[in-house]
Amino acid sequence: MIPVKTNQSNAVLKPAKGTEASVSPLPVARDPRSVTSTWQLTKDDVALINSNGGLISISIVGQTHPPLFMHVEPDVRKV
């Protein structure tokens, strides 16, 4: 998956100091209730999902997991 900037993106989460070489900045849409990042599935991701019901995993760095809401929406990258 590839993170994408959308017309709702209004902030960028920067990599932690010392990780800039391996971690990319993440465009997000921040509002008073939430922070949303938007991701584009690659052709390989889509093929895997279509061929055998591939799963999507989320990893959080640390030892806890914040509340999440995942959904599918139309392309909103009109920036």
C-alpha positions, 0 to 999 in steps of 0.5 A: 500500500502507498500513502497518498495526499488527498484534498482533505490532507492538511498535515504531515506526520514526520518520521521519528528522528533517526528513522528518516532514511527508512520511514516516509512522511505521512500526509494526513487529514486532521480534524478535532476528532481524528487523524486520517491517512489514506492509502492506495492499494498497489496492483499486487495488493489488489491481485492478492485480495482478489485471488485468495481473500488476502488480509490487510494488517495494521501495525502500531509501534508500541505496546497498545492499539488506539481505536481505529476505523477502517473504510473504503471510499472513492478516490479523493486525491484531487489535489 
